[in-house]
Amino acid sequence: MSEPEHQHPVPEVRADEGAASDARILEFRIPRQGRAGFRRRKGTFSVTVIDFSAFLDRLASASGETILPFFRTSLSVDNKNAGHDLDPVTEADRAAEAVMRRLIKANFPKHGIIGEEFGDEAPDAEYVWVLDPIDGTKSFISGLPIWGTLIALMHNGVPAFGMMHQPYIGERFVGDGGAASYKGPSGERKLSVRRCASLAEATLFTTSPRLMNGADRSAFERIERVARLSRYGGDCYAYCMLSAGHLDLVVETELKPYDIAPLVPIITGAGGIVTTWDGKPPQHGGRIVAAGDARVHEAALKLLNS
C-alpha cells in the first residue's frame, strides 16, 4: 500500500500577511512537524509571526456563540439533497460559517476558504481555511450534543492546524500534526491514541453503514465481523475519541474535504494514522480509515481491499 503523506511544517507568516491582533514575537526556530519557525544556534533572533492557535480559538468562540442559541430550539431545517435521503442544513450552519468567513477575510485577506455552506474562495491559495460549521447536523436537529464545528488551516494543500469545537459541552480538540490537545470541563491534557494489537481487540466506529454503497458496505462488514465492538454514530466525535484513546478504528465513505481535513492534524498529532482506503492522503475526502495503532490500520486496509 502507499505510504501516507507526512505532515509538513507550516512556514512563518509575517505580521503584514495577517492581523496584528494575533501577532506575537517568537524565537526563530527549527520547525517541528506542523509548527512554524527555525532556531539558529548562534545569534538567535526574533521575528513577528501569527499565532494561528489563538486565531483558531477566536473562530471557535465566534461560531459557538452563533450556534448555541439555535440548539434544542424549533428551528427550520432545509434539505440540500433533492433526492429521498435527508442532507439537513439549518440557519445555525449558515450563520456560523458566515461569522467565521468574515473573521478570516478581515484578518487574512489573502487566504482561501473552503466551506460546506458557501463554497470555495481562492481554494488554490497558499493558505486555505476549511470550515464545517456543524459536522453532525442530523444529531444537532435531534437535540443530541454529538456534533462539532470543524476548522482547519491548510498550507499548500496539507492540513497544518485543525480543531473540533463542541460549544454546548465546552470541549475543544486541537492538533498541528506534531501534537494534539484537549481543553474542556475536566481541564486540559495532551491527546494520545492507545495501543491495539489487532482488529479482534478493536473498537470500531462509523457514522452509519446506510451511508455506504453496497460494495463499500460489504467491505465494512468484513471488518465489523472481526472487530471486538462495533458502534454507529458520532460523526467528528468518533475521530476525536480515537485521538483521546477511547476507541481504535473509524471507517467512513463519501466524506468531503471539510468533513476530514480539520481532523487530520488532531489524529496524527495524537499519534494516530489516517488515510483513504487505498492508503493515500485523506484531506480531499472520499473513503477514509483512521486508526490509533498502525497494526490495526494495516489490517483494516487489507480487509477493505480484499
Backbone as CSV, one residue per row, in Angstrom:
resi,resn,N_x,N_y,N_z,CA_x,CA_y,CA_z,C_x,C_y,C_z
1,MET,0.840,-1.191,0.000,0.000,0.000,0.000,0.876,1.243,0.000
2,SER,0.349,2.344,-0.413,1.083,3.590,-0.449,1.262,4.126,0.957
3,GLU,2.428,4.744,1.193,2.662,5.360,2.480,1.870,6.654,2.578
4,PRO,1.236,6.943,3.717,0.507,8.202,3.856,1.456,9.380,3.799
5,GLU,0.950,10.500,3.262,1.761,11.699,3.140,2.064,12.271,4.518
6,HIS,3.334,12.626,4.755,3.715,13.195,6.038,3.230,14.627,6.132
7,GLN,2.934,15.054,7.355,2.542,16.432,7.569,3.776,17.317,7.473
8,HIS,3.638,18.462,6.816,4.750,19.376,6.646,4.607,20.570,7.569
9,PRO,5.730,21.090,8.071,5.643,22.268,8.929,5.150,23.464,8.141
10,VAL,4.294,24.253,8.752,3.815,25.457,8.100,4.839,26.553,8.324
11,PRO,5.270,27.255,7.257,6.307,28.266,7.422,5.802,29.499,8.144
12,GLU,6.755,30.335,8.552,6.403,31.562,9.257,5.540,32.458,8.386
13,VAL,4.585,33.107,9.016,3.765,34.105,8.345,4.068,35.441,8.988
14,ARG,4.548,36.389,8.227,4.890,37.696,8.769,3.631,38.469,9.131
15,ALA,3.765,39.386,10.039,2.603,40.108,10.539,1.885,40.879,9.458
16,ASP,2.608,41.335,8.402,1.925,42.089,7.368,1.063,41.203,6.480
17,GLU,1.105,39.882,6.677,0.251,38.967,5.939,-0.995,38.613,6.725
18,GLY,-1.128,39.106,7.940,-2.280,38.758,8.756,-2.630,39.892,9.690
19,ALA,-3.343,39.548,10.735,-3.852,40.561,11.645,-2.871,40.827,12.769
20,ALA,-2.649,42.104,13.057,-1.744,42.466,14.144,-2.255,41.975,15.486
21,SER,-3.589,41.806,15.615,-4.163,41.383,16.888,-3.743,39.978,17.272
22,ASP,-3.361,39.166,16.290,-2.925,37.812,16.583,-1.425,37.643,16.353
23,ALA,-0.698,38.759,16.267,0.741,38.681,16.068,1.445,38.613,17.414
24,ARG,2.581,37.939,17.444,3.392,37.900,18.649,4.846,37.716,18.243
25,ILE,5.758,37.984,19.162,7.177,37.806,18.885,7.575,36.406,19.323
26,LEU,8.124,35.644,18.396,8.566,34.287,18.692,10.029,34.127,18.297
27,GLU,10.701,33.229,18.967,12.068,32.904,18.573,12.025,32.174,17.246
28,PHE,12.930,32.498,16.367,13.023,31.865,15.057,13.674,30.510,15.255
29,ARG,12.962,29.409,15.011,13.456,28.104,15.422,13.199,27.037,14.371
30,ILE,13.944,25.928,14.462,13.806,24.827,13.520,12.412,24.245,13.634
31,PRO,11.722,24.007,12.497,10.332,23.569,12.581,10.181,22.158,13.098
32,ARG,9.297,22.004,14.063,8.774,20.690,14.413,7.680,20.371,13.426
33,GLN,7.259,19.127,13.389,6.192,18.747,12.493,4.942,19.568,12.810
34,GLY,4.449,20.285,11.826,3.234,21.049,11.992,3.407,22.382,12.704
35,ARG,4.643,22.820,12.949,4.834,24.068,13.667,5.754,24.984,12.875
36,ALA,5.640,26.266,13.148,6.350,27.246,12.348,7.698,27.616,12.947
37,GLY,8.661,27.979,12.091,9.860,28.655,12.562,11.145,27.874,12.461
38,PHE,12.242,28.512,12.780,13.565,27.912,12.733,14.372,28.406,13.922
39,ARG,15.300,27.606,14.406,16.188,28.020,15.502,17.620,28.083,14.984
40,ARG,18.281,29.181,15.174,19.679,29.307,14.825,20.485,29.257,16.106
41,ARG,21.367,28.288,16.236,22.074,28.060,17.497,22.880,29.284,17.920
42,LYS,23.516,29.943,16.970,24.333,31.110,17.305,23.616,32.353,16.797
43,GLY,23.490,33.332,17.661,22.874,34.581,17.236,21.384,34.442,16.992
44,THR,20.661,33.807,17.925,19.215,33.660,17.788,18.571,35.029,17.664
45,PHE,17.601,35.154,16.750,16.921,36.415,16.568,15.416,36.179,16.543
46,SER,14.650,37.264,16.586,13.196,37.172,16.671,12.532,37.789,15.451
47,VAL,11.355,37.264,15.107,10.534,37.834,14.046,9.099,37.858,14.539
48,THR,8.288,38.682,13.930,6.877,38.726,14.269,6.128,37.705,13.421
49,VAL,5.368,36.830,14.057,4.623,35.801,13.348,3.186,35.793,13.843
50,ILE,2.363,35.056,13.137,0.966,34.956,13.515,0.755,33.728,14.391
51,ASP,0.048,33.914,15.491,-0.296,32.806,16.377,-1.607,32.200,15.873
52,PHE,-1.484,31.196,15.017,-2.678,30.603,14.433,-3.549,29.916,15.478
53,SER,-2.936,29.399,16.548,-3.739,28.731,17.568,-4.686,29.721,18.233
54,ALA,-4.226,30.958,18.437,-5.094,31.977,19.022,-6.231,32.328,18.073
55,PHE,-5.929,32.367,16.784,-6.976,32.703,15.819,-7.986,31.556,15.698
56,LEU,-7.513,30.322,15.776,-8.440,29.180,15.798,-9.413,29.309,16.963
57,ASP,-8.907,29.703,18.118,-9.771,29.892,19.281,-10.792,30.998,19.028
58,ARG,-10.383,32.066,18.372,-11.314,33.146,18.044,-12.428,32.651,17.129
59,LEU,-12.055,31.882,16.106,-13.057,31.336,15.190,-14.017,30.407,15.924
60,ALA,-13.473,29.560,16.795,-14.301,28.620,17.535,-15.267,29.344,18.460
61,SER,-14.766,30.345,19.166,-15.629,31.083,20.094,-16.740,31.815,19.348
62,ALA,-16.393,32.457,18.237,-17.388,33.204,17.474,-18.455,32.294,16.885
63,SER,-18.028,31.157,16.335,-19.003,30.228,15.756,-19.869,29.601,16.836
64,GLY,-19.259,29.251,17.976,-20.027,28.659,19.070,-21.087,29.596,19.607
65,GLU,-20.725,30.869,19.775,-21.694,31.858,20.252,-22.838,32.046,19.264
66,THR,-22.561,31.813,17.988,-23.595,31.936,16.957,-24.515,30.719,16.941
67,ILE,-23.953,29.540,17.157,-24.709,28.297,17.038,-25.606,28.029,18.245
68,LEU,-25.085,28.248,19.449,-25.783,27.799,20.652,-27.216,28.322,20.805
69,PRO,-27.531,29.560,20.423,-28.926,29.999,20.561,-29.915,29.192,19.720
70,PHE,-29.413,28.466,18.704,-30.281,27.660,17.849,-30.475,26.234,18.368
71,PHE,-29.532,25.758,19.213,-29.542,24.344,19.603,-30.717,24.044,20.526
72,ARG,-31.379,22.945,20.256,-32.551,22.480,21.002,-33.685,23.512,20.984
73,THR,-33.847,24.128,19.805,-34.983,25.014,19.572,-35.755,24.493,18.364
74,SER,-36.888,25.080,18.099,-37.727,24.663,16.959,-37.283,25.407,15.702
75,LEU,-36.071,25.135,15.251,-35.549,25.801,14.071,-35.965,25.059,12.812
76,SER,-36.067,25.772,11.711,-36.441,25.151,10.447,-35.242,24.424,9.858
77,VAL,-35.518,23.364,9.103,-34.482,22.531,8.506,-34.724,22.427,7.012
78,ASP,-33.707,22.749,6.216,-33.779,22.584,4.770,-33.030,21.322,4.369
79,ASN,-33.431,20.734,3.251,-32.784,19.533,2.734,-31.954,19.909,1.513
80,LYS,-30.624,19.761,1.619,-29.738,20.077,0.495,-29.774,19.003,-0.576
81,ASN,-30.337,17.849,-0.250,-30.394,16.728,-1.183,-31.756,16.700,-1.854
82,ALA,-31.764,16.831,-3.162,-33.035,16.824,-3.893,-33.667,15.438,-3.918
83,GLY,-32.900,14.409,-3.573,-33.421,13.046,-3.585,-34.138,12.708,-2.285
84,HIS,-34.270,11.406,-2.021,-35.024,10.925,-0.861,-34.267,11.142,0.447
85,ASP,-32.927,10.911,0.457,-32.148,10.968,1.685,-32.026,12.408,2.184
86,LEU,-32.146,12.585,3.475,-32.072,13.904,4.086,-30.624,14.334,4.284
87,ASP,-30.275,15.489,3.755,-28.982,16.130,3.996,-29.299,17.505,4.578
88,PRO,-29.495,17.594,5.904,-30.064,18.795,6.503,-29.082,19.951,6.609
89,VAL,-29.623,21.157,6.518,-28.873,22.373,6.796,-29.814,23.327,7.521
90,THR,-29.289,24.067,8.456,-30.102,24.980,9.254,-29.516,26.388,9.192
91,GLU,-30.276,27.332,9.724,-29.783,28.698,9.807,-28.561,28.777,10.708
92,ALA,-28.450,27.871,11.676,-27.262,27.843,12.532,-26.008,27.523,11.723
93,ASP,-26.106,26.545,10.797,-24.973,26.218,9.926,-24.529,27.453,9.149
94,ARG,-25.483,28.089,8.504,-25.167,29.224,7.627,-24.613,30.408,8.419
95,ALA,-25.245,30.711,9.547,-24.810,31.859,10.336,-23.407,31.659,10.898
96,ALA,-23.110,30.444,11.374,-21.790,30.180,11.951,-20.701,30.266,10.898
97,GLU,-20.952,29.702,9.716,-19.934,29.791,8.673,-19.740,31.233,8.222
98,ALA,-20.817,31.994,8.130,-20.709,33.398,7.727,-19.850,34.190,8.714
99,VAL,-20.021,33.946,10.006,-19.230,34.635,11.027,-17.750,34.300,10.876
100,MET,-17.434,33.021,10.671,-16.038,32.618,10.526,-15.423,33.191,9.254
101,ARG,-16.178,33.197,8.164,-15.668,33.772,6.919,-15.349,35.261,7.090
102,ARG,-16.203,35.980,7.773,-15.949,37.408,7.974,-14.669,37.636,8.764
103,LEU,-14.455,36.842,9.799,-13.237,36.974,10.594,-11.992,36.658,9.766
104,ILE,-12.047,35.598,8.972,-10.901,35.215,8.146,-10.582,36.298,7.126
105,LYS,-11.593,36.807,6.453,-11.365,37.840,5.435,-10.820,39.121,6.047
106,ALA,-11.261,39.450,7.260,-10.781,40.662,7.915,-9.331,40.525,8.385
107,ASN,-8.931,39.321,8.770,-7.608,39.097,9.336,-6.596,38.556,8.344
108,PHE,-7.044,37.747,7.397,-6.156,37.123,6.416,-6.760,37.238,5.019
109,PRO,-6.793,38.424,4.455,-7.483,38.638,3.172,-6.903,37.860,2.001
110,LYS,-5.652,37.422,2.111,-5.034,36.664,1.019,-5.268,35.162,1.139
111,HIS,-5.851,34.727,2.236,-6.075,33.290,2.435,-7.334,32.837,1.707
112,GLY,-7.344,31.578,1.270,-8.522,30.991,0.669,-9.445,30.392,1.723
113,ILE,-10.655,30.062,1.298,-11.639,29.458,2.196,-12.388,28.362,1.445
114,ILE,-12.529,27.207,2.078,-13.395,26.124,1.596,-14.402,25.862,2.708
115,GLY,-15.685,26.036,2.412,-16.709,25.847,3.431,-17.865,25.033,2.916
116,GLU,-18.545,24.358,3.835,-19.646,23.489,3.428,-20.829,24.277,2.887
117,GLU,-21.141,25.414,3.473,-22.389,26.102,3.147,-22.263,27.143,2.044
118,PHE,-21.093,27.752,1.881,-20.966,28.856,0.921,-19.876,28.645,-0.117
119,GLY,-19.404,27.407,-0.273,-18.494,27.093,-1.366,-17.065,27.541,-1.136
120,ASP,-16.326,27.651,-2.260,-14.889,27.887,-2.220,-14.551,29.311,-2.658
121,GLU,-13.550,29.871,-1.997,-12.971,31.150,-2.388,-11.455,30.989,-2.391
122,ALA,-10.846,31.179,-3.537,-9.389,31.038,-3.692,-8.892,29.718,-3.106
123,PRO,-9.472,28.575,-3.533,-9.059,27.295,-2.937,-7.632,26.881,-3.265
124,ASP,-6.996,27.542,-4.246,-5.617,27.222,-4.611,-4.608,28.149,-3.952
125,ALA,-5.050,28.977,-3.016,-4.132,29.875,-2.308,-3.139,29.066,-1.478
126,GLU,-2.028,29.710,-1.100,-1.025,29.018,-0.282,-1.625,28.573,1.048
127,TYR,-2.389,29.462,1.670,-3.076,29.147,2.922,-4.577,29.115,2.662
128,VAL,-5.216,28.045,3.099,-6.663,27.888,2.878,-7.311,27.397,4.168
129,TRP,-8.369,28.083,4.589,-9.156,27.662,5.752,-10.281,26.746,5.287
130,VAL,-10.476,25.655,6.002,-11.521,24.679,5.678,-12.509,24.661,6.840
131,LEU,-13.794,24.892,6.540,-14.805,25.112,7.577,-16.001,24.183,7.406
132,ASP,-16.370,23.525,8.478,-17.642,22.802,8.567,-18.319,23.304,9.833
133,PRO,-19.269,24.231,9.698,-19.821,24.873,10.897,-20.500,23.920,11.864
134,ILE,-21.232,22.933,11.332,-21.825,21.899,12.193,-21.632,20.550,11.511
135,ASP,-20.650,19.805,11.952,-20.466,18.435,11.475,-21.317,17.544,12.377
136,GLY,-22.319,16.921,11.791,-23.271,16.154,12.581,-24.594,16.890,12.708
137,THR,-25.037,17.515,11.613,-26.274,18.298,11.656,-27.479,17.433,12.005
138,LYS,-27.480,16.171,11.619,-28.603,15.290,11.964,-28.715,15.120,13.480
139,SER,-27.591,15.021,14.158,-27.617,14.975,15.620,-28.041,16.328,16.188
140,PHE,-27.559,17.403,15.574,-27.896,18.754,16.034,-29.406,18.980,16.014
141,ILE,-30.060,18.626,14.904,-31.501,18.870,14.815,-32.298,17.884,15.653
142,SER,-31.635,16.817,16.133,-32.285,15.857,17.018,-32.036,16.164,18.485
143,GLY,-31.311,17.244,18.757,-31.044,17.657,20.141,-29.932,16.899,20.821
144,LEU,-29.154,16.110,20.066,-28.057,15.320,20.647,-26.749,16.076,20.510
145,PRO,-25.958,16.187,21.567,-24.733,17.002,21.523,-23.519,16.270,20.965
146,ILE,-23.715,15.437,19.944,-22.588,14.736,19.321,-22.344,15.316,17.930
147,TRP,-22.157,16.628,17.909,-21.817,17.377,16.710,-20.693,18.333,17.082
148,GLY,-20.069,18.932,16.102,-18.995,19.867,16.404,-18.694,20.768,15.231
149,THR,-18.026,21.863,15.503,-17.544,22.770,14.466,-16.121,22.378,14.104
150,LEU,-15.876,22.176,12.813,-14.563,21.759,12.332,-13.883,22.912,11.608
151,ILE,-12.624,23.167,11.966,-11.846,24.261,11.390,-10.443,23.744,11.091
152,ALA,-9.966,23.984,9.874,-8.596,23.601,9.522,-7.906,24.752,8.815
153,LEU,-6.594,24.815,8.953,-5.760,25.669,8.123,-4.862,24.770,7.288
154,MET,-5.001,24.883,5.974,-4.176,24.107,5.043,-3.032,24.988,4.549
155,HIS,-1.861,24.389,4.400,-0.740,25.078,3.780,-0.267,24.260,2.587
156,ASN,-0.390,24.851,1.408,-0.044,24.151,0.162,-0.746,22.800,0.072
157,GLY,-2.013,22.770,0.458,-2.828,21.574,0.310,-2.715,20.559,1.412
158,VAL,-1.885,20.823,2.429,-1.684,19.872,3.527,-2.250,20.466,4.813
159,PRO,-3.075,19.720,5.566,-3.606,20.246,6.827,-2.492,20.524,7.832
160,ALA,-2.385,21.775,8.279,-1.334,22.164,9.220,-1.866,22.314,10.641
161,PHE,-3.069,22.841,10.781,-3.716,23.001,12.079,-5.170,22.552,11.949
162,GLY,-5.697,21.953,13.009,-7.099,21.547,12.990,-7.722,21.633,14.362
163,MET,-9.039,21.893,14.379,-9.778,21.958,15.637,-11.173,21.388,15.453
164,MET,-11.645,20.684,16.502,-13.056,20.330,16.630,-13.549,20.986,17.904
165,HIS,-14.588,21.823,17.778,-15.134,22.543,18.925,-16.572,22.117,19.149
166,GLN,-16.892,21.716,20.387,-18.265,21.395,20.769,-18.689,22.418,21.820
167,PRO,-19.378,23.487,21.396,-19.642,24.582,22.330,-20.664,24.264,23.416
168,TYR,-21.590,23.335,23.162,-22.602,23.013,24.167,-21.968,22.310,25.364
169,ILE,-21.073,21.374,25.086,-20.353,20.664,26.151,-19.156,21.485,26.624
170,GLY,-18.598,22.285,25.713,-17.439,23.096,26.059,-16.126,22.377,25.858
171,GLU,-16.021,21.590,24.792,-14.809,20.827,24.523,-14.140,21.320,23.238
172,ARG,-12.809,21.355,23.278,-12.024,21.680,22.098,-10.909,20.651,21.937
173,PHE,-10.816,20.089,20.748,-9.756,19.149,20.382,-8.923,19.840,19.303
174,VAL,-7.614,19.972,19.546,-6.755,20.757,18.659,-5.515,19.944,18.314
175,GLY,-5.047,20.075,17.066,-3.814,19.404,16.674,-3.078,20.165,15.599
176,ASP,-1.747,19.946,15.541,-0.935,20.564,14.494,-0.106,19.525,13.743
177,GLY,-0.476,18.261,13.859,0.271,17.193,13.205,1.434,16.681,14.030
178,GLY,1.974,17.527,14.914,3.072,17.104,15.779,2.646,16.824,17.191
179,ALA,1.525,17.401,17.594,0.962,17.199,18.926,-0.525,17.508,18.860
180,ALA,-1.263,17.025,19.850,-2.697,17.287,19.924,-3.083,17.446,21.383
181,SER,-4.119,18.257,21.623,-4.500,18.529,22.998,-6.005,18.669,23.132
182,TYR,-6.463,18.543,24.359,-7.878,18.667,24.717,-8.040,19.760,25.751
183,LYS,-9.118,20.525,25.622,-9.490,21.503,26.638,-10.996,21.405,26.837
184,GLY,-11.422,21.221,28.095,-12.842,21.071,28.355,-13.162,21.196,29.824
185,PRO,-14.369,20.772,30.218,-14.791,20.890,31.616,-13.865,20.181,32.597
186,SER,-13.195,19.123,32.135,-12.297,18.381,33.020,-10.875,18.918,33.007
187,GLY,-10.659,20.038,32.313,-9.328,20.632,32.281,-8.658,20.485,30.933
188,GLU,-7.332,20.550,30.935,-6.538,20.455,29.723,-5.598,19.259,29.815
189,ARG,-5.385,18.606,28.681,-4.444,17.486,28.669,-3.996,17.195,27.240
190,LYS,-2.900,16.481,27.144,-2.399,16.033,25.855,-3.241,14.868,25.356
191,LEU,-3.491,14.825,24.058,-4.210,13.709,23.458,-3.222,12.661,22.965
192,SER,-3.562,11.396,23.190,-2.708,10.305,22.739,-3.563,9.085,22.442
193,VAL,-3.337,8.470,21.280,-4.067,7.258,20.922,-3.612,6.106,21.810
194,ARG,-4.370,5.029,21.806,-3.992,3.860,22.598,-3.466,2.751,21.694
195,ARG,-2.697,1.873,22.251,-2.190,0.722,21.516,-3.289,-0.312,21.363
196,CYS,-3.290,-0.982,20.230,-4.243,-2.068,19.971,-3.572,-3.021,19.004
197,ALA,-3.368,-4.250,19.424,-2.540,-5.178,18.658,-3.228,-5.746,17.431
198,SER,-4.566,-5.812,17.448,-5.243,-6.480,16.331,-6.680,-5.996,16.198
199,LEU,-7.260,-6.276,15.049,-8.666,-5.938,14.825,-9.575,-6.665,15.806
200,ALA,-9.180,-7.855,16.200,-10.006,-8.635,17.123,-10.127,-7.970,18.492
201,GLU,-9.242,-7.025,18.798,-9.288,-6.300,20.065,-9.824,-4.885,19.901
202,ALA,-10.220,-4.516,18.671,-10.510,-3.119,18.359,-11.973,-2.743,18.566
203,THR,-12.176,-1.489,18.986,-13.495,-0.871,18.985,-13.609,-0.052,17.705
204,LEU,-14.623,-0.355,16.920,-14.812,0.201,15.579,-15.998,1.154,15.562
205,PHE,-15.853,2.275,14.836,-16.937,3.227,14.677,-17.138,3.587,13.208
206,THR,-18.384,3.845,12.847,-18.731,4.514,11.592,-19.992,5.318,11.859
207,THR,-20.208,6.371,11.091,-21.407,7.174,11.309,-22.660,6.355,11.034
208,SER,-22.701,5.674,9.885,-23.800,4.772,9.571,-23.462,3.970,8.328
209,PRO,-23.601,2.635,8.368,-23.379,1.834,7.159,-24.378,2.178,6.049
210,ARG,-25.509,2.768,6.405,-26.506,3.132,5.402,-26.013,4.250,4.474
211,LEU,-24.968,4.955,4.889,-24.393,5.990,4.041,-23.463,5.421,2.979
212,MET,-23.169,4.125,3.067,-22.254,3.470,2.135,-23.020,2.823,0.994
213,ASN,-22.377,2.734,-0.176,-22.970,1.960,-1.261,-22.823,0.472,-0.955
214,GLY,-23.428,-0.364,-1.772,-23.458,-1.790,-1.479,-22.087,-2.422,-1.355
215,ALA,-21.185,-2.098,-2.287,-19.848,-2.698,-2.268,-19.060,-2.240,-1.038
216,ASP,-19.152,-0.950,-0.724,-18.426,-0.442,0.435,-18.995,-0.997,1.742
217,ARG,-20.318,-1.185,1.782,-20.933,-1.749,2.975,-20.460,-3.181,3.184
218,SER,-20.327,-3.937,2.118,-19.828,-5.308,2.233,-18.391,-5.323,2.752
219,ALA,-17.582,-4.380,2.270,-16.196,-4.290,2.740,-16.153,-3.923,4.218
220,PHE,-17.000,-2.975,4.620,-17.056,-2.591,6.027,-17.477,-3.773,6.894
221,GLU,-18.416,-4.563,6.415,-18.894,-5.705,7.199,-17.801,-6.741,7.422
222,ARG,-16.828,-6.826,6.512,-15.713,-7.748,6.719,-14.913,-7.335,7.953
223,ILE,-14.747,-6.045,8.155,-14.060,-5.563,9.351,-14.947,-5.735,10.576
224,GLU,-16.229,-5.427,10.418,-17.157,-5.484,11.543,-17.251,-6.896,12.114
225,ARG,-17.141,-7.904,11.280,-17.228,-9.293,11.757,-16.030,-9.669,12.621
226,VAL,-14.894,-8.973,12.432,-13.673,-9.290,13.167,-13.538,-8.443,14.432
227,ALA,-13.975,-7.199,14.370,-13.769,-6.260,15.483,-14.461,-6.728,16.761
228,ARG,-13.883,-6.368,17.901,-14.447,-6.746,19.192,-15.787,-6.060,19.430
229,LEU,-15.877,-4.779,19.041,-17.081,-3.989,19.267,-17.266,-3.028,18.106
230,SER,-18.502,-2.936,17.615,-18.819,-2.015,16.525,-19.953,-1.099,16.966
231,ARG,-19.766,0.212,16.768,-20.772,1.191,17.160,-21.002,2.176,16.026
232,TYR,-22.223,2.710,15.945,-22.585,3.656,14.896,-22.858,5.036,15.492
233,GLY,-22.601,6.079,14.680,-22.858,7.451,15.088,-21.575,8.162,15.468
234,GLY,-21.723,9.418,15.832,-20.575,10.153,16.342,-20.016,11.201,15.410
235,ASP,-20.092,10.968,14.084,-19.524,11.924,13.129,-18.109,12.306,13.558
236,CYS,-17.825,13.620,13.696,-16.473,14.053,14.035,-16.033,13.590,15.414
237,TYR,-16.980,13.353,16.312,-16.619,12.951,17.674,-15.890,11.613,17.698
238,ALA,-16.217,10.725,16.767,-15.549,9.425,16.743,-14.048,9.586,16.529
239,TYR,-13.662,10.476,15.625,-12.239,10.696,15.368,-11.548,11.320,16.575
240,CYS,-12.256,12.182,17.276,-11.673,12.801,18.470,-11.534,11.792,19.609
241,MET,-12.491,10.887,19.727,-12.382,9.847,20.750,-11.268,8.855,20.406
242,LEU,-11.042,8.621,19.118,-9.891,7.820,18.710,-8.605,8.526,19.140
243,SER,-8.536,9.838,18.910,-7.350,10.612,19.271,-7.142,10.660,20.778
244,ALA,-8.225,10.552,21.538,-8.138,10.573,23.002,-7.880,9.189,23.596
245,GLY,-7.820,8.153,22.756,-7.503,6.814,23.235,-8.686,6.019,23.744
246,HIS,-9.904,6.359,23.299,-11.097,5.651,23.771,-11.643,4.634,22.777
247,LEU,-11.211,4.710,21.526,-11.585,3.713,20.526,-10.429,3.563,19.550
248,ASP,-10.543,2.606,18.617,-9.363,2.194,17.866,-9.436,2.398,16.356
249,LEU,-10.646,2.445,15.796,-10.748,2.451,14.343,-12.026,3.160,13.918
250,VAL,-11.908,4.025,12.897,-13.062,4.680,12.287,-12.995,4.434,10.788
251,VAL,-14.092,3.955,10.216,-14.167,3.677,8.784,-15.367,4.411,8.204
252,GLU,-15.138,5.239,7.183,-16.201,6.057,6.603,-16.090,6.076,5.074
253,THR,-17.138,6.531,4.420,-17.127,6.745,2.970,-17.808,8.074,2.658
254,GLU,-17.597,8.542,1.429,-18.297,9.721,0.899,-18.043,10.993,1.707
255,LEU,-16.885,11.107,2.340,-16.582,12.326,3.084,-16.133,13.442,2.147
256,LYS,-16.454,14.670,2.511,-15.998,15.853,1.801,-14.729,16.377,2.491
257,PRO,-13.956,17.239,1.807,-12.740,17.765,2.453,-13.004,18.414,3.804
258,TYR,-14.120,19.143,3.938,-14.401,19.813,5.205,-14.828,18.839,6.299
259,ASP,-15.167,17.588,5.941,-15.503,16.575,6.937,-14.259,15.988,7.607
260,ILE,-13.124,15.995,6.902,-11.964,15.252,7.387,-10.703,16.093,7.546
261,ALA,-10.485,17.111,6.704,-9.230,17.878,6.777,-8.965,18.456,8.167
262,PRO,-9.974,19.024,8.863,-9.684,19.561,10.193,-9.308,18.497,11.222
263,LEU,-9.695,17.254,10.981,-9.434,16.186,11.942,-8.057,15.551,11.749
264,VAL,-7.473,15.715,10.560,-6.195,15.064,10.259,-5.094,15.493,11.220
265,PRO,-4.866,16.806,11.474,-3.786,17.175,12.403,-4.044,16.739,13.843
266,ILE,-5.310,16.555,14.205,-5.632,16.072,15.552,-5.263,14.598,15.666
267,ILE,-5.686,13.804,14.690,-5.406,12.366,14.706,-3.907,12.094,14.657
268,THR,-3.218,12.718,13.706,-1.779,12.465,13.575,-1.005,13.074,14.736
269,GLY,-1.472,14.219,15.239,-0.814,14.823,16.390,-0.911,13.973,17.638
270,ALA,-1.979,13.167,17.730,-2.158,12.262,18.863,-1.448,10.927,18.662
271,GLY,-0.789,10.767,17.507,-0.054,9.538,17.247,-0.777,8.534,16.385
272,GLY,-1.940,8.913,15.842,-2.708,8.005,15.002,-2.344,8.112,13.540
273,ILE,-3.053,7.359,12.724,-2.826,7.341,11.282,-4.176,7.414,10.586
274,VAL,-4.259,8.220,9.535,-5.495,8.371,8.786,-5.165,8.494,7.308
275,THR,-5.830,7.679,6.491,-5.622,7.671,5.046,-6.955,7.374,4.361
276,THR,-6.921,7.384,3.045,-8.038,6.834,2.289,-7.940,5.311,2.320
277,TRP,-8.968,4.651,1.793,-8.964,3.185,1.795,-7.805,2.622,0.976
278,ASP,-7.275,3.385,0.028,-6.140,2.895,-0.755,-4.813,3.475,-0.254
279,GLY,-4.797,3.975,0.983,-3.554,4.378,1.615,-3.024,5.736,1.227
280,LYS,-3.848,6.564,0.601,-3.404,7.877,0.147,-3.792,8.965,1.152
281,PRO,-3.250,10.194,0.991,-3.584,11.285,1.920,-5.086,11.524,1.961
282,PRO,-5.634,11.811,3.138,-7.079,11.823,3.326,-7.762,13.176,3.160
283,GLN,-6.998,14.266,3.040,-7.593,15.589,3.200,-8.591,15.988,2.114
284,HIS,-8.602,15.258,1.015,-9.576,15.562,-0.037,-10.880,14.778,0.129
285,GLY,-10.941,13.962,1.169,-12.168,13.224,1.460,-12.256,11.900,0.728
286,GLY,-13.485,11.393,0.596,-13.700,10.091,-0.024,-13.881,9.009,1.022
287,ARG,-13.299,7.848,0.760,-13.391,6.714,1.686,-12.203,6.784,2.651
288,ILE,-12.492,6.876,3.952,-11.478,7.191,4.950,-11.390,6.086,5.999
289,VAL,-10.156,5.793,6.423,-9.933,4.884,7.545,-8.904,5.517,8.472
290,ALA,-9.262,5.611,9.755,-8.376,6.186,10.774,-8.191,5.170,11.880
291,ALA,-6.969,5.059,12.381,-6.676,4.093,13.442,-5.681,4.682,14.420
292,GLY,-5.759,4.219,15.655,-4.810,4.642,16.663,-3.512,3.865,16.614
293,ASP,-3.572,2.655,16.097,-2.405,1.772,16.035,-2.175,1.377,14.580
294,ALA,-0.928,1.475,14.126,-0.605,1.165,12.729,-0.947,-0.282,12.372
295,ARG,-0.901,-1.174,13.349,-1.221,-2.583,13.070,-2.702,-2.738,12.719
296,VAL,-3.551,-2.014,13.406,-4.978,-2.064,13.120,-5.275,-1.404,11.775
297,HIS,-4.594,-0.306,11.488,-4.777,0.376,10.208,-4.413,-0.539,9.047
298,GLU,-3.266,-1.218,9.161,-2.822,-2.119,8.094,-3.810,-3.267,7.908
299,ALA,-4.279,-3.841,9.004,-5.230,-4.953,8.906,-6.549,-4.504,8.289
300,ALA,-6.984,-3.302,8.654,-8.240,-2.774,8.105,-8.119,-2.554,6.603
301,LEU,-7.004,-1.977,6.150,-6.820,-1.765,4.722,-6.850,-3.077,3.952
302,LYS,-6.248,-4.113,4.513,-6.235,-5.411,3.823,-7.646,-5.952,3.646
303,LEU,-8.475,-5.840,4.687,-9.849,-6.349,4.581,-10.694,-5.460,3.670
304,LEU,-10.511,-4.167,3.736,-11.297,-3.272,2.898,-11.006,-3.471,1.417
305,ASN,-9.785,-3.886,1.100,-9.386,-4.031,-0.295,-9.277,-5.477,-0.745
306,SER,-9.774,-6.404,0.070,-9.669,-7.825,-0.302,-10.816,-8.235,-1.224
